[in-house]
């Protein structure tokens, strides 16, 4: 005796309404799509119009940092600065350990470097670099690419000796 399995017919596609749309309240889909698009626009444009400021604790550590233009210029150092999308990579190729000094970008934005051994490297986020007004280093975004400021000059300033040293800036592949 042969037993046949009962066949179940189930629609693979939701039944359609006379307008050709899937069954269900279509206005919810329209409202949800509109809300998602609005949310994307608001979050994308939110940070483009006003300059970003440093956190208060960062401003206390380096208040009103002014470029040391009057300081003596020391020898150029073989420390390589490679700009990336949101950070810089600093590679120490010199025969001297670096620590407790300031890195200046484009004569305007400064951050301190805690320690960099001989032959070592460190990644520093660009959010750590501030100008004398407390603004972070400008980076472009999808909707405001003109805000991106390329790094053309990097210097190391030693407050103890009063010397500033030019560093090598190498363009990144990002």
Secondary structure, DSSP 8 states (H G I E B T S, - for coil): -----------SS--B-TTSSBSS-HHHHHHHHHHHHHHHHHHHHTTTSS--B--HHHHHHTTT----TTSEE-----EEEEE-SSEEEEEE-SSS-B-SEEEEETTTEEEEE--B-TT-EEEEEGGG-B-TTSBB-----SS-GGG------EEEEETTTTEEEE-EEE----
